[in-house]
Amino acid sequence: MQTPPLEIQIKTLPSNPGVYQYFDKEEKILYVGKAKNLKKRVASYFNKNHENGKTRVLVKKIVSIKHIVVDTETDALLLENNLIKKYQPRYNVMLKDDKTYPFICLKKERFPRIFLTRRVIKDGSEYFGPYTSVRTVRALLDLIKELYQLRTCNFFLSEKNIENEKYKKCLEYHIGNCKAPCEDMQTEEDYNEDIKKIRQIIKGDFKDALQTFRDLMHFYADKMEFEQAQKIKDKIDSLANYQVKSTIVNPSINNVDVFSIISDESYGYVNFFKIMNGSIVQSHTSEIKKKLDETDKELLELAIVEIRQRFHSQSKEIYVPFKVDLGDELKVTIPKLGDKKRIVELSLRNAKYYRQEQFKQIKIVDPDRHSNRIMAQMQKDLRLSSEPRHIECFDNSNIQGTHPVAACVVFRNGKPSKKEYRNFNIKTVEGPDDFASMEEVVYRRYKRLLEENEPLPQLIVVDGGKGQLSSALKSLDELGLRNKIAIIGIAKRLEEIYYPNDPIPLYLDKKSESLKIIQQLRNEAHRFGITHHRNKRSKAAIQTELEQIDGVGQQTIITLLQHFRSTKRVIEASKKELIEIIGESRATKVYNFYHIK
């Protein structure tokens, strides 16, 4: 049967919740999505212009649409997640399903062993995790070993084998790490009581274990067995210390999942906490690559479903920073104050730290990706029509109105391109006039680039506020470059960013990378301009001093400086050396000026 036109396929879609799948002309799956209302959601792809280029490409490739209707939005979320994993469509966000996370296994057997494993075997054993850090698992197992004497052997401790004395006590018994249930020196009931408390500790509930040890400590103390009491006290201290490290919220917050997200132009970072009895028992942050300019809400919804599946979460309540649609089976709380609010803020802080660490690593390992991300972020922050891969910044320098100069520095992909820096001596302006000087250098710079057919920058940054920006704009107008190059001014006092014809400045976050690059541009331009200004003043001072010598003209001064490179060397030169360069008459005048007073 021939595939009907897309208009017909969309009109016949139901208005129920479900999952939709887009296919190309080769019947290859392009995208999987979920919807409360299939018809409305799918139609939205085709009845508007998409700003995101990838979305436009996706829509052009769609030839056929398939859908699956489900009962609830929760079912749609789960089905979408499973289909994405199965088919891995090109235009879907992919969350890595890492199978190598460690678990704590409580083995199903008489006198259960407890150990770290990366393999989950469906044999009735209990598995706690997955944990995102092996170090965390080992620290927890070390604590348990310190508190309780559990067997580590893999003997089959059946009643019959123990009765027949098949096994003998090992070294673990003699050093106090095991009570030797293999020789019936510990009852199964006593052993299982320890296992019950261990299970609670792993889940983050320390209350019963602490109380048991306190009672035992007092029992030994009352019997004057202070050595045993001290051993129990050491265990209480270890347990309390571990609890302090993990407890960060109110103990009444129990069996809750916490999620938060932070994102930039290309990636989202979702942090997850599992809270049990007021303790964080699990923490994980996922990096998600955006495919179609997804919103934070869309990314978070996808990540919540995926992460809860991966970590086998059975929590009925989640805390999030903003509203998400996850169906009616899960209670969604957006805390406004108190401990609940603080735990969401802590989650968000962890997402930010993870993002910063990723940036540092990427900067070293993959500088191209780092610069791509920075450029995309600058485009968004500065409201530009294209990424500012080539930026030029101008700064004027004059001290007490003397020797006015200007500097132009060039950044490519967010980094200085020093070989392209240029200095300008102000030619047409009399006195200290920053506005007129800015107008002159901007005109000269881009007139020359146009004449030499050189590429123009995507962004011009002017050091100064509205006045300097207006002056630079006059030159762009005269050259016919208005609206062909983006231009902004940055004022020093509050780091306000001004745009043409907009009286209200933009204030970027003080920690934003976009502002840091603009500040770096401004500082480089200032440094470069000041250096040129100092050199010019020094040269002028030298020339002024040499010009004071009667009978020595401009050409003689140039000849001397070209040969000796500095006034100091001219002063230190012998009369004979001077004669060889400028002749006896003028050499005598120069030598006598410095040496005969």
N, C-alpha and C positions, 0 to 999 in steps of 0.2 A: 504493500500500500504506500502511495506517495505521501510524503510528509506535507501536511497542510501549511499555509503561510503562518508566520508568527502571530499576526493579528488574530487569526482564528484560534490558534492554540491558547492565546492569552484570554480571549473572551470566554472560552469554555472551561477555564480553571475554576475550581470550587472556592468558596470563601471560608473554608475551614482551616484550622491549623494543620501544618504539615511541613514536608521537606520538598524543595524543588531542585532539579538537576538540569544544567545547561549542557548541550552537546554541540559540537561543530559539524561541518559537512561530512567528515569522516567518521561520525558517530563516536568521537572521542570525548569523554567527559571533561568539561572545562571548569565547572563550578558547582558546588553544593551549598544550598542555603536553607535556613529555617524561616518560618513565618507564622504569625498569628492568623493572618488572612492571606492565603496563597495568591489569590487573584490580585489583590491590591499591591502586595509586595512585588510580584513579578512585573506587573504593569509599570511600576515606578522606574524600572530599569530602562524602559523604552519611551517614556513620555516626558523626559527632561534631558537637558544638555549636562553632561558630566564634566566637572572641572578636572577630575583625575584622568590622566592619559591612559592608564591601564584599564580603567573601567570602560572608557570609550572603545578601546581595542577589543575587550571582552564582548561588549554588546554587538560589535560588528561581526564577530565570529559565530554568534549564536544562530543555530539553524533549527534546533528542536529543543523542546522543553518536556521533561517528564516530572511527575510529582507523586508523592506518597502522602495520603491523608492519615492523620493520627488523631487520637482522642484529645490529648492535652498538649499544651506548649512544652511541658517537661518532656513528654515523649518525643516531641520534635527536636528538642535540644540533644537528647541522647542519640536519636537516629542520625541527626546531622553529624555528630561527632564520630559515630561508627563508620558512616559512609566516607567521610573525609579520610579516616585512617585506612580504609580499605582501598579506595581508588586514588588517593593523593592527587586531587585535581590541581592543575597548574595555577589557578587564580585563587586558591584557598590558602588561608593562613594555616601553617603546619606547626603543631606542637609536638616536639620530639617525645616519643614514648620510650624513655630510657629503661631498659630491663635490668640494669646492673646495680640498682640501688640495694643496699644491704637491709636485711630484715633480722629481727631477733626471733628465733624459733624456740618454742616450748614444745618439746617432742612428746607425742602421744605414746606413752609407755609407762610401765610401773617405775616409780622413782624418776620422774621426767628430768631429762637434761635440758639445759638452756645454753644456746650458742648463737653465734653470728652466721648467717648464710645469705647467699645471693640467689638461691634456687628455692622457689616455692613449690613444694610437692603436696599434692592433695591426698594426704594420708591420715587426715584427722588432726594433725598437729596444729597448734596455734602459732600464727605469725603476726608479729607486731612490726609495723612500718608501712611502706619503706621509709628509711631514714636517708637524708641527703648527705650525711657526713658519717664516714666510717669512724672517725674520731669520737663522735657523739655516742655511737653504739658501743665502742670499746670502753669509754668512760663509764657508761651505764652498767656494762657487764662487770667491770672491775669493782664498781660499787656493790653490786649484788654479791660478788664473790667475797668481798670484804665483810658483808653483813651476814651471809648465810653459807652454811657448809653443804654444798651440793656436789653430787658425784660428777665426774668428767669422763669416766670410762664408758664404753659402749657395750658392756655386758648385758646379756638378756636375763634380767633379775626376776624371773618367775618364782612363784612360791616354791615350786618343786626344786628348782636349781639351788635356791638358798637353803632349803631343808637338807638337800644332799651335799651341802658344803662344797659346791662346785668351784666357788671363787674364794680368793684369799685377799685380805687387806693389802692395799698398796701404799706407796710412799705418801700419797695425798692424805691418807688417814693419819700417818705418823707425824706429818707436819701441821696437822690441825685444819686441813681444808675439806675434809669429808668425815662423816660419822660412820662410814662402813655399813651401809644397808646391805651390801653383798654378803656379810656374815651375820645379818639379822641384828645388828647393833643399833639400828634406828628403825622405828616402825614406819609403815607406809602412811599412817595417819599423821604422825609428827612431820614427816617429810612434806606431805601435801599441804600442811598448814603453812610451811615456809613458802611453798609454791604459790599459795593463795596471796600471801603478802607481796611476793615478788611481782605477781601479775598486777597488783594495785600500784606498785612503785613504777612499773613500766608505763602504766596509764597516767601517771602523774599524781596519784593519790598517796601521800606519805603519812597521812594521819594515823591509820591503824598500826603501821609498822613502828612509827615513833612511840606510840602509846605502849605497845608490847615491850619494846626495849626499855622504856622508862620503868615499867612495872618490874621487869626482870632485874634492872639495876638496883632498884630499891629492895628487892628480895635478897640479892646478894649482900647488899650493904647491911641489912637488918641481921643477917647471919654472920656478920663481921668478915665476910669473904671479899675483902676490898680489892684484891687483885682481879677477881672475876668482875666485880662491879666496875672497875676502871676499864676493862676490855669492852664491856657493854656501853659505857659512856663514850668511848672512842667511836663506837659504831653509831651512836646517836649523833655525835658531832659530824661524822662523815655524811650521814643522811641529811642532817639539817643544812650542812654546807652545800650539798648538791641541790637541795630544795631552794635555798636562797638564790643560787645561780639561775634556776629555771623559773622561779615564781616572779611574775611581774605585774600581776593583776589580782583583783579580788577573788578569793577562793570560791565565791558563789558562782563565778562564771565557769560553767562546766559543759563539756562536750559541744563546743562551738568552733566553727571554721571562720577565719578572718581572711578577707581578701582586699587587696588594694592594687592600684595600677598607676604607673607614670609612663609617659610616652613622648616620643619626638616624631619627626616627619617619617621615619622609616621603621621604627621598632617600638614595641610596647614591652613593659617589664611588669610582670604580675607577681606579687608576693603573697604567699599563703602561710598562715599560722594555724596549727591545731591546738586548741586550748582545752585542757582537762584539769578540773579542780584548781583553776587559777594558774596553771603552769603551761608554758609553751612546750609541748612534747614533740612537735614537728614544725619545721620551717623550710620553705622552699621558694625560690624565685625562678620564674620562667621568662625567657626572652622570646618574643614573638615578632617575626618579620611581617610587616604589613604588605598586603598585596594590592588592595583596592582602596587605599585611604580610609580604612575602617576607623570608626570612632572608638574612644575609650570604652564606651558602654558595650559595643559589639565585641571588642577584644576580651573584656572582662567576663562577659557572659560565656563566651567560648572557653576561656581558660578555667572558669569555675567548674564547668561540667567535666572538662578533661582532667583537671587536677584531682577533683573528688573521686573520679573513677580510678585514676592511677594510684591514689593513696587509700583506696577502699574506705572512704569516709562514710559513716552512717549518721553524721550529725544532722539534726533536724532544723538547725538555725545557723545562719551565717551573718557576719557583720561586714558591711561594705561602706565605702565613702559616699556612694550615690545610688540612686534607684537602678535596679536591674530586673529584668523580666525572666524569671526562672520557673514559672508555673506556680501552682497553689500548694504543692506538696512540701515546699521548703519555706521556712519563715525567714524573711529578709529584713534585717534591722540596720538602720542608718543612725548610729549613735550621735547624740548631740552634745553630751557632756559626760563627765565622770570617767570611771575606769574603762568603760566600753569605748568611749571616744579616744582615750589615750592608747588603747591597744590597736585601734585602726591607724592612729597617727604613727605608732611604732612600726606597724606593717609598712606604711607608706615610706617611712624613713629607711627601712631595709631595702625597699625597691629602689630608692634613690641611690643608696650606697652601692647596690649591685650594679646599677647603671653606670655610676662613676668608675667602678672597677673595670667594667667592660670597656669603657672609653679609653682608659689607660692602657689596657691590654691591646685593644684594636690599634691605638696610635702607634704602638711598637710593632705589632705583628702585621697589621694591614693598614698602612697609612692612606691608601686610596679610599678604602671604605670610610676611614675617619674623616677625610676631607669631603667626601660625598655627603656624609651626614651633616657636617658643619655647614656646608653650602645650602643644603636643603633647609636647615634650621634658620639660617640667615634670611633666606628668601621668605620664609613664613613670618619671622619676627619683624622684618622690615617692610613687609607688604609689597614685595617686588614681583614683577611679572616674570622674571627669570632668575636663575641662580647667579649670585655675584662672583663668578669665577675670577674676574679681572676687576680689581678695585684700585682707584687712585685717590690719594688724599693730599690736600693742599694746606700749607701753613705759611703765614707771613712772619718775618723776623726783622725788627729794627729796635735798636736800643738808643733811647734818647733822641730818636728821629734820625740817627745817622746810618748811612749805608743800608738802605732798605733792600732786603732780599726775600725770596720765597723758595719753598721746597715742595717738590712733588714726589711722593713715595708710591711704590706700586706693590700690591699684594696679588699673588696668584694662588688660587685654591686655599686661601686663608693664611698663606705664608709670604714673608717678604721676598721680593725679587730685586735684590739690591743693585744688580747691574742695570736695572731700568730706572733707578732713582735719578731725578734731575733737579738741578739748582737753577734759579733765575735771579739775575740782577734786575731790579726794577728800573725801567728806562723812561717811562712816560709820566711818572708821578713825582711831584715836588713835595718834599716833606713827608711826615708820618701819616699816611692815609691808607689804613688797612683795606677799606672797602674798594678804593680805586686800584690798589695793588692787586687785590684778589681778582678784580675784573680783568686786569692786564694779563696776569699769568695764566688764567684759565683760557683766555682768548688765544694767547700765544701757543699754549700746549696743544689745544685741539685743532687750531689752524694748521699747525705743523703735521699732526697725525693725519689730517685729511689730505694735505698736499702730498705726503709720502705714502698715502694709501695704506696706512697702518691700522690694525684693528682698534676699535674704541672700547673703553671699559664698559662693564654692565652697571657699575655704580661709581659715583664721585662722592667723596666725603670732604666737606669743607670744615676746617677748624674754626668754629665761631657760630653765632646765632643767626637771627633773621637777617641782619645787615650784610654779613659776608655771603650768606646764601643768595640774597637778592642780587648782589654784585656778580656772583658767578653765573647766575641765571641770565643776566644781561648779555654776557659773552656767548652763552649757549644759544640764546635767541638770535644774536647777530650771525652766528655760524649755521643757523638752521638745525640745531641739534636738540632743541627743546622736545621732550617726550621720547627722544631716541636714546637718551642715557638717563638712568635714574640718578637723582642727586639729593643729598641730605646735608644738613648742618648739625654739628654737635657742639653745644654750649658747655663750657667747663664747669660752671657752678654746680648744677644739679644733674649734669650729663643728659640734658634734654636733647631730644633729636627732633629737628624741624624739617618739615616738608614744604615744597613750593605751594603757595596759595592756601596754606593751612595754619591758622594762628595758634592752634592747640598742639603743643609738642607731644611726642611719644616718650614715655618713660619705660625703658626695659628693666627687667629684673637685674639687680646689681650683680647677681651671680651668673647671669646668662652668658653663654659662650659668644653669642652675637655681640653683646656689649663689650666683652673683653677684646674681641678682634678689632672693633671700632676704636676702642681706647688704645690698643697697640698701634694701630694705624696713625692715630693722632699723635701719640708719643714719639713714634719713629719720625714722622714729618717734622715735629718740633726739634728733636735731636739733630736730624740731618740739616735743618735750616739754621739752627744755632751754630753748628760746627762751621758751616759755610760763612756765616756772619762773622764769627771770630777770626777765621782765616782772612777774610776781606779787611777787617779792621787792623789786623796785624800787618798785613801787606801795606795798607795805607799808612800806618805809623812808620814803617820802615822807609817807605818812599818819601814821606814827609821829612824824615831826619836826613836822608841823603840829599834831598832837594835844598836843604839849608846851606850846603857847601857852594860857595861862589864859583861859578865857572863850570859847574857840573849839571848837565841837562838830562832830560828824560831818557834819551837814547843811551847815554853813558850808564845811567842807573840800571837800565834793563840789561845791558851788556855785563855789568858787574854781577848782578843777581843770577843771570843765566850761568855764569861761570862758577861763582863761589857758592851759589844756592842759598845763602843767608847773609844778613847784615853782620852777624857775629864773625863769620869767616872773612868778610871784607875788612872788618876792624883788625882781625888777627893777621891778615896778609902782610907780607914784607913789601917794602917799597919796590923792590925788584920785580916781585910777582905782579904788582899793580901796573908797573910800567909795561910788562909784556902784554897785558890785556888792553889797557886804555891809553898807552903812550905816556911819556915822561911828564908833560905839562899837567895833565889832569890827574895823573897818579900822584904827583907831588902835592896837589891841592887836597886830595882825599886823604893821603897819609898824614899830612900836617894837621888836618882838621881833627883827627882822632889822637894824634900822638904828641903834638907840640901845643902846649897851652900857654 
